[in-house]
Amino acid sequence: MTVLHAIVLGIVQGVTEFLPVSSSAHLVLLPHWMGWSLDDPQLEFTFGVFLHLATILAVIVYFWREVKAIIGATVRGLWRRTPFESENARLGWLLLLAALPAGLAGILFKDVFEKWFQNPRGVAALLLVTALLLVVSERVGDRLRKSVSSLGWLDVILIGCFQALAIFPGISRSGATIAGGVIRGLERSAAARFSFLMGVPVMLGAGAVAGRDFLVQRALWLHAPAILAGFVAALLVGFLSIHWLMAYLQRHSLVRFAWYCALIGVAGVLLGCSPVPNANVTATPVREFQVGVTPATYDLVEELISSAPIDGYFAIKPYSSDRRLLKAVVSGGVEVGVALYRPIESALVATPLVLTSLRIIAHPETPIVSLSFQQLRAVFTGAVTDWGEVGGSPGLIRVTSREQGSAARSIFDTVALGGARPVPGALVMAGDDLMVEYVAGDTGAIGYAWQSLAGAEVKLLDVADDNGLNVPVYAFSVGEPAGLLRYWLAWVQGRGPEQFPEGFQPMP
């Protein structure tokens, strides 16, 4: 997303937030029709919330005297233990009550609403719901036309339920709440005033959630200039829109807005929300990214995909060896590979994700619990051949090793053996699972395996000064990661120690 695109969307937000035509629908449909890519699914939701936050700030500025009076009266009422001592204090509690349905819906169904932003056809269809609400409100609204001060608790809860519906993009928040107010007998301008004020607590809460996401998900920081530009544009235009609409509703009905929503909604549904061809922009189609893994990284990647906010965008493709995975990435068989080594091919860009450990494994009945680094090297080079020499029960040590070319073998020979030649009689295993299975069944065996694959059936031996056996896990791709892939990798790098599967930890 460019800064120019963000400014355009901010202007659209400022105009449509207060007009009952669903600003969220316009923020979904316009980029889709124009072919503007927002790079990742989380950005679309977060950017939309920040734009809504800007227009709520416009409400606070426009109604500042009234907002200040309501807050002051509510606080004084609490302090004096007479919460309903004035009309403004009562209005403050009514606004908080009206915000509850939308707040609860946002907390309970946040993931559902976020996914709806990826469904332009569904958003267009919900514009028809907005049109229906506007028409119904004009037809069945109480012609007595009450003022805001005459609203009761039931009125407010019902209007709040209308606001909860508007969490779905396509159902206009101002349209739904104004319609709800008119149905409960409010004048249109009074309903609009109450609608704007009741949106303040909800959008401030949503803004706090979006702000938290922005701070903890470093991928979104790349879009900070665009988000700021859109925010400022929405704030300025939103202020002007409020002024215009308050005057308009004193003389006109909501039907014209209903016709507009119906027109855009029908067009979106019938056209299938297909992007408009544009030679000057490149749309990034939604597709499934193939992530290649080896047995050592399968569980890690599965966890990091299932827990990330990218459901439906990534799929795992397993490979039996590091060499086959590397070949698949270079040839374009998969977009990215995740493995326990850093490829040296110049065409590939490696991104460190997490740390894992290469662990020394022995039979579960082995009496020893640790080896010094010198003892470890002596055992695997053949200088020590009996368990009694390293503090165990006398008996022949049967050394097992991985096959040549495996990442585990390369790292172990380099780090643990320091380039020394491994014992010639070592039993070679073509995979961690075979290594673990053999060691678990032989009381004299010793070997090594990735911690995530070692399992409970073998004993993990501690090695003094074994920091060198902590190994980075790399994601590698042809060229710099971009779009959804870049977002996912940054999301992984921002996770805490408790958020990784057993056997893995964050990069220092």
ZAKERO-24708 format. One record per residue (C-alpha): y negated, x, z; residue in three letters. Coordinates in steps of 0.001 Angstrom, whole numbers. Example, Ala and Ser with C-alpha at 12.3 -4.5 7.8 and 13.67 -1.06 7.14 Angstrom:
! ZAKERO-24708
4500,12300,7800,ALA .
1060,13670,7140,SER .
! end
This chain:
! ZAKERO-24708
0,0,0,MET .
-3363,1397,-1047,THR .
-6667,987,790,VAL .
-7967,-1175,-2083,LEU .
-4971,-3491,-1823,HIS .
-5504,-3726,1940,ALA .
-9185,-4658,1504,ILE .
-8299,-7368,-1027,VAL .
-5673,-8770,1325,LEU .
-8155,-8588,4212,GLY .
-10658,-10662,2220,ILE .
-7924,-13156,1382,VAL .
-6975,-13330,5067,GLN .
-10584,-13868,6122,GLY .
-11024,-16724,3641,VAL .
-7688,-18461,4145,THR .
-7091,-18029,7884,GLU .
-9515,-20803,8787,PHE .
-9139,-22911,5678,LEU .
-5975,-25015,6155,PRO .
-4109,-23329,3291,VAL .
-1897,-20777,5162,SER .
-3227,-17239,5159,SER .
269,-15862,5791,SER .
1526,-17533,2607,ALA .
-1245,-15891,599,HIS .
-438,-12513,2184,LEU .
3186,-12888,1061,VAL .
2684,-14455,-2368,LEU .
-304,-12458,-3630,LEU .
1307,-8982,-3238,PRO .
4517,-10391,-4698,HIS .
2813,-11867,-7758,TRP .
644,-8781,-8260,MET .
3547,-6373,-7886,GLY .
2036,-4594,-4882,TRP .
4662,-2791,-2837,SER .
4156,-2611,935,LEU .
6833,135,1103,ASP .
8912,-1260,3988,ASP .
9735,-4613,5571,PRO .
8202,-3874,8967,GLN .
4826,-2956,7433,LEU .
4418,-6375,5860,GLU .
4851,-8150,9185,PHE .
2755,-5659,11197,THR .
-74,-5599,8653,PHE .
-145,-9402,8612,GLY .
-421,-9564,12397,VAL .
-3303,-7067,12427,PHE .
-5144,-9161,9843,LEU .
-4633,-12267,11973,HIS .
-5891,-10303,14968,LEU .
-9063,-9464,13017,ALA .
-9768,-13110,12280,THR .
-9129,-14057,15893,ILE .
-11721,-11448,16840,LEU .
-14030,-13252,14403,ALA .
-13365,-16470,16368,VAL .
-14249,-14749,19637,ILE .
-17484,-13411,18146,VAL .
-18459,-16753,16553,TYR .
-17707,-18810,19662,PHE .
-18674,-16050,22092,TRP .
-20833,-18157,24370,ARG .
-18178,-20839,24584,GLU .
-15317,-18342,25068,VAL .
-17317,-16551,27780,LYS .
-18054,-19860,29551,ALA .
-14394,-20962,29400,ILE .
-13073,-17642,30738,ILE .
-15719,-17534,33475,GLY .
-15071,-21084,34586,ALA .
-11297,-20587,34586,THR .
-11532,-17418,36680,VAL .
-13993,-19011,39135,ARG .
-11735,-22011,39495,GLY .
-8787,-19788,40373,LEU .
-10862,-17780,42821,TRP .
-12076,-20912,44573,ARG .
-8610,-22525,44404,ARG .
-10075,-25446,42451,THR .
-8717,-24675,38959,PRO .
-10057,-27879,37384,PHE .
-13487,-27907,38988,GLU .
-15360,-28104,35653,SER .
-14844,-29204,32079,GLU .
-14753,-25598,30840,ASN .
-12181,-24626,33485,ALA .
-10004,-27559,32463,ARG .
-10407,-26595,28800,LEU .
-9277,-23058,29608,GLY .
-6021,-24343,31093,TRP .
-5541,-26714,28164,LEU .
-5881,-23815,25716,LEU .
-3304,-21765,27630,LEU .
-941,-24742,27704,LEU .
-1388,-25251,23972,ALA .
-459,-21608,23366,ALA .
2862,-21815,25225,LEU .
5026,-23404,22473,PRO .
3950,-20827,19873,ALA .
4290,-17970,22354,GLY .
7831,-18982,23282,LEU .
8790,-19475,19645,ALA .
7415,-16043,18756,GLY .
9372,-14344,21547,ILE .
12658,-16160,20917,LEU .
12667,-16146,17121,PHE .
10610,-13053,16183,LYS .
13383,-11611,13986,ASP .
13773,-14891,12099,VAL .
10063,-15094,11374,PHE .
9914,-11444,10257,GLU .
12751,-12002,7776,LYS .
10987,-15102,6413,TRP .
8202,-12810,5186,PHE .
10764,-11407,2729,GLN .
11387,-14863,1184,ASN .
8469,-15701,-1170,PRO .
10164,-18812,-2559,ARG .
10695,-20153,972,GLY .
7067,-19397,1827,VAL .
5920,-21342,-1253,ALA .
8096,-24294,-258,ALA .
6543,-24378,3214,LEU .
3096,-24721,1622,LEU .
4292,-28176,598,LEU .
4931,-28884,4278,VAL .
1327,-27883,5030,THR .
100,-30255,2310,ALA .
2199,-33069,3773,LEU .
830,-32469,7287,LEU .
-2756,-32647,6040,LEU .
-2168,-35889,4127,VAL .
-290,-37511,7022,VAL .
-3029,-36592,9494,SER .
-5655,-38346,7378,GLU .
-3432,-41405,7032,ARG .
-2226,-41904,10618,VAL .
-4957,-40243,12662,GLY .
-6606,-42327,15397,ASP .
-9891,-43566,13994,ARG .
-11438,-43725,17470,LEU .
-12110,-39984,17112,ARG .
-11983,-38524,20602,LYS .
-13795,-35407,21762,SER .
-12071,-32246,23003,VAL .
-12973,-33092,26603,SER .
-10940,-36319,26366,SER .
-7678,-34533,25446,LEU .
-4798,-35000,27881,GLY .
-1909,-32733,28752,TRP .
451,-34518,26353,LEU .
-2085,-34224,23522,ASP .
-2374,-30505,24066,VAL .
1386,-29906,24196,ILE .
1883,-31801,20938,LEU .
-890,-29850,19224,ILE .
722,-26651,20599,GLY .
4020,-27658,18975,CYS .
2196,-27967,15657,PHE .
933,-24416,16189,GLN .
4487,-23212,16897,ALA .
5557,-24485,13452,LEU .
2869,-22309,11892,ALA .
4619,-19105,12932,ILE .
6556,-19581,9691,PHE .
4518,-18118,6806,PRO .
3590,-20969,4512,GLY .
2714,-23450,7256,ILE .
-986,-23031,7888,SER .
-1832,-22480,11555,ARG .
-5283,-23975,11221,SER .
-3941,-26720,8961,GLY .
-1106,-27655,11336,ALA .
-3250,-27589,14484,THR .
-6190,-29384,12886,ILE .
-3743,-31977,11565,ALA .
-2183,-32272,15028,GLY .
-5620,-32728,16585,GLY .
-6620,-35384,14041,VAL .
-3320,-37218,14604,ILE .
-4125,-37246,18336,ARG .
-7532,-38741,17576,GLY .
-9917,-35748,17427,LEU .
-12754,-35556,14942,GLU .
-12062,-33033,12198,ARG .
-14754,-30595,13342,SER .
-13638,-30957,16978,ALA .
-10018,-30445,15930,ALA .
-11042,-27300,14018,ALA .
-12971,-25984,17021,ARG .
-9994,-26559,19332,PHE .
-7652,-25046,16704,SER .
-9662,-21850,16471,PHE .
-9933,-21464,20244,LEU .
-6245,-22174,20926,MET .
-5232,-19483,18459,GLY .
-6888,-16770,20552,VAL .
-4152,-16346,23237,PRO .
-1311,-16554,20688,VAL .
-2735,-14017,18268,MET .
-3810,-11671,21049,LEU .
-189,-11713,22235,GLY .
1129,-11169,18701,ALA .
-1444,-8416,18254,GLY .
-180,-6690,21398,ALA .
3379,-6762,19998,VAL .
2212,-5427,16629,ALA .
188,-2734,18375,GLY .
3228,-1653,20338,ARG .
5310,-1501,17136,ASP .
2572,515,15464,PHE .
2464,3065,18290,LEU .
6226,3597,18624,VAL .
7145,3514,14929,GLN .
5640,6604,13402,ARG .
6354,5473,9864,ALA .
3584,2883,10187,LEU .
1005,5574,11042,TRP .
1034,6607,7414,LEU .
-648,3310,6630,HIS .
-3352,3508,9346,ALA .
-6321,3842,6900,PRO .
-5171,847,4886,ALA .
-4513,-1250,8000,ILE .
-8001,-416,9349,LEU .
-9686,-1266,6026,ALA .
-7894,-4596,5844,GLY .
-8777,-5317,9479,PHE .
-12524,-4794,8920,VAL .
-12545,-6870,5727,ALA .
-10733,-9756,7423,ALA .
-13103,-9664,10401,LEU .
-16302,-9877,8329,LEU .
-15090,-12471,5845,VAL .
-13418,-14512,8600,GLY .
-16712,-14898,10467,PHE .
-18377,-16348,7351,LEU .
-15420,-18666,6694,SER .
-15647,-20229,10158,ILE .
-19321,-21021,9630,HIS .
-18649,-22675,6284,TRP .
-15627,-24711,7387,LEU .
-17291,-26140,10506,MET .
-20045,-27562,8298,ALA .
-17626,-28741,5601,TYR .
-15383,-30768,7931,LEU .
-18305,-32807,9211,GLN .
-18626,-34388,5761,ARG .
-15266,-34074,4022,HIS .
-11569,-34819,4613,SER .
-8572,-32472,4529,LEU .
-7102,-33947,1342,VAL .
-8621,-31350,-1006,ARG .
-6872,-28599,924,PHE .
-3637,-30566,729,ALA .
-3882,-30681,-3069,TRP .
-4479,-26926,-3169,TYR .
-1431,-26183,-964,CYS .
718,-28501,-3072,ALA .
-388,-26816,-6305,LEU .
317,-23267,-5077,ILE .
3557,-24336,-3409,GLY .
4937,-26045,-6515,VAL .
3904,-23111,-8706,ALA .
5626,-20665,-6373,GLY .
8861,-22654,-6225,VAL .
9049,-23436,-9964,LEU .
8155,-19922,-11083,LEU .
10653,-18461,-8661,GLY .
7888,-16278,-7209,CYS .
8497,-13652,-9865,SER .
6042,-10765,-9850,PRO .
3411,-10849,-12586,VAL .
3880,-7878,-14947,PRO .
1179,-5295,-14443,ASN .
1119,-1995,-16221,ALA .
-1141,-459,-13610,ASN .
1075,-1026,-10574,VAL .
4684,-265,-9898,THR .
6617,-2761,-7850,ALA .
9418,-1531,-5646,THR .
12273,-4003,-6040,PRO .
14218,-5014,-2983,VAL .
17601,-3413,-3322,ARG .
20388,-2015,-1271,GLU .
20179,1672,-415,PHE .
23469,3550,-377,GLN .
23805,5969,2542,VAL .
26616,8481,2138,GLY .
28384,9645,5295,VAL .
31291,11805,6403,THR .
33752,10872,9176,PRO .
31637,12867,11663,ALA .
28484,10839,10933,THR .
29920,7402,10129,TYR .
29529,5911,13642,ASP .
26060,7408,14015,LEU .
24746,5964,10762,VAL .
26415,2615,11362,GLU .
24619,2316,14716,GLU .
21261,3466,13338,LEU .
21415,1008,10458,ILE .
22594,-1997,12470,SER .
19928,-1514,15163,SER .
17011,-788,12811,ALA .
14734,-3572,11451,PRO .
16155,-3031,7959,ILE .
19038,-5506,8008,ASP .
20324,-6110,4487,GLY .
18631,-3102,2914,TYR .
21097,-270,3601,PHE .
24838,65,3047,ALA .
27218,2811,4159,ILE .
29379,4655,1638,LYS .
31932,6980,3276,PRO .
33156,10285,1820,TYR .
36133,12276,3001,SER .
34382,15660,2963,SER .
30965,17261,3084,ASP .
31478,18701,-402,ARG .
32112,15282,-1967,ARG .
29094,13802,-174,LEU .
26848,16589,-1430,LEU .
28050,16062,-4990,LYS .
27365,12310,-4724,ALA .
23771,12846,-3564,VAL .
23029,15393,-6308,VAL .
24502,13143,-9011,SER .
22693,10032,-7784,GLY .
25795,8233,-6523,GLY .
23963,7603,-3234,VAL .
20255,7737,-2379,GLU .
20728,9734,807,VAL .
23490,11622,2595,GLY .
23861,12220,6326,VAL .
25921,15238,7323,ALA .
26273,17956,9943,LEU .
24826,20742,7850,TYR .
21708,21575,5908,ARG .
22321,21785,2175,PRO .
20853,24810,415,ILE .
20458,23176,-3005,GLU .
16834,23487,-4084,SER .
16733,19938,-5472,ALA .
17516,18388,-2082,LEU .
15085,17720,739,VAL .
16674,17845,4209,ALA .
15288,15825,7120,THR .
16607,16667,10642,PRO .
17532,13459,12458,LEU .
19450,14112,15683,VAL .
21481,16727,17506,LEU .
25190,16693,18098,THR .
27566,19247,19634,SER .
30636,21068,18455,LEU .
32982,20821,21459,ARG .
35956,22904,22482,ILE .
38990,20651,22997,ILE .
42292,21206,24798,ALA .
45279,19189,25996,HIS .
44231,16728,28757,PRO .
46607,18413,31230,GLU .
45041,21847,30779,THR .
44020,22990,34301,PRO .
40930,24932,33252,ILE .
37623,23154,32787,VAL .
35416,25834,31268,SER .
35359,29088,29357,LEU .
32739,31780,29144,SER .
31368,32511,25709,PHE .
33181,35871,25757,GLN .
36499,34184,26662,GLN .
36003,31632,23874,LEU .
35458,34336,21303,ARG .
38429,36328,22599,ALA .
40756,33316,22331,VAL .
39768,32360,18792,PHE .
39853,35954,17487,THR .
43301,36608,18987,GLY .
42171,39152,21609,ALA .
43497,36769,24308,VAL .
46742,34914,23604,THR .
47842,33600,27025,ASP .
46227,30812,29078,TRP .
46801,32856,32232,GLY .
44227,35403,31034,GLU .
41439,32803,31115,VAL .
42320,31110,34420,GLY .
44973,28657,33283,GLY .
48735,28434,33755,SER .
50666,31150,31917,PRO .
51621,30109,28447,GLY .
50981,30857,24799,LEU .
47627,29704,23439,ILE .
48052,27961,20082,ARG .
44735,28199,18263,VAL .
43802,25479,15780,THR .
40937,25630,13325,SER .
39318,23589,10549,ARG .
39748,24266,6879,GLU .
37546,26682,4953,GLN .
34433,24988,3534,GLY .
34074,22401,6290,SER .
30794,22247,8187,ALA .
32601,22552,11527,ALA .
34437,25711,10423,ARG .
31307,27341,9006,SER .
29248,26653,12129,ILE .
31995,27677,14542,PHE .
32772,30935,12736,ASP .
29080,31813,12546,THR .
27953,30822,16031,VAL .
31002,31079,18278,ALA .
32719,33988,16569,LEU .
29566,35766,15464,GLY .
31078,36452,12088,GLY .
34264,37973,13584,ALA .
37532,37210,11820,ARG .
39409,34269,13381,PRO .
42971,34776,14566,VAL .
45223,35007,11478,PRO .
47882,32725,12925,GLY .
45581,29780,13630,ALA .
46872,26379,12563,LEU .
44415,24912,10033,VAL .
43610,21186,10249,MET .
41983,19284,7387,ALA .
39868,16938,9465,GLY .
38678,16213,12999,ASP .
41139,13363,13461,ASP .
44105,15620,12678,LEU .
42686,18333,14946,MET .
42278,15928,17871,VAL .
45703,14369,17317,GLU .
47458,17739,17314,TYR .
45658,19151,20354,VAL .
46295,15939,22310,ALA .
50030,16366,21729,GLY .
50421,20104,22404,ASP .
49903,21410,25961,THR .
49174,24909,24681,GLY .
46742,24008,21897,ALA .
43008,24641,21708,ILE .
40569,23674,18978,GLY .
37128,22282,18313,TYR .
35691,18988,17070,ALA .
32415,17117,16895,TRP .
31679,15435,20200,GLN .
31366,12007,18625,SER .
34926,12322,17277,LEU .
36630,14179,20117,ALA .
37800,11049,21915,GLY .
39239,10481,25366,ALA .
42716,11718,24437,GLU .
41670,15380,24684,VAL .
39884,17447,27334,LYS .
36420,18761,26580,LEU .
35979,22292,27887,LEU .
32539,23427,28998,ASP .
31325,26699,27547,VAL .
28675,28752,29311,ALA .
25612,29388,27174,ASP .
26894,27121,24418,ASP .
23508,25907,23228,ASN .
24301,27519,19948,GLY .
26957,24847,19373,LEU .
24294,22126,19362,ASN .
24005,21270,15697,VAL .
21355,19227,13874,PRO .
22395,16231,11821,VAL .
20507,16146,8521,TYR .
19656,13418,6070,ALA .
19179,14818,2583,PHE .
17974,13271,-644,SER .
16827,14277,-4097,VAL .
13082,14700,-3627,GLY .
10945,13592,-701,GLU .
12085,10367,990,PRO .
9882,7392,109,ALA .
9533,3686,806,GLY .
12240,2098,2917,LEU .
14128,5379,3197,LEU .
11091,7190,4607,ARG .
10483,4344,7043,TYR .
14088,4388,8286,TRP .
14160,8164,8788,LEU .
10896,8097,10757,ALA .
12215,5205,12839,TRP .
15334,7247,13717,VAL .
13230,10254,14704,GLN .
11161,8101,17055,GLY .
14078,6836,19158,ARG .
14730,7834,22764,GLY .
17809,9575,24244,PRO .
19372,6323,25422,GLU .
19155,4802,21945,GLN .
21769,6964,20214,PHE .
25561,6614,20168,PRO .
27559,8829,22501,GLU .
27709,12381,21270,GLY .
24221,12420,19762,PHE .
20759,13095,21152,GLN .
17184,13262,19816,PRO .
15862,16361,18145,MET .
13759,18414,20575,PRO .
! end
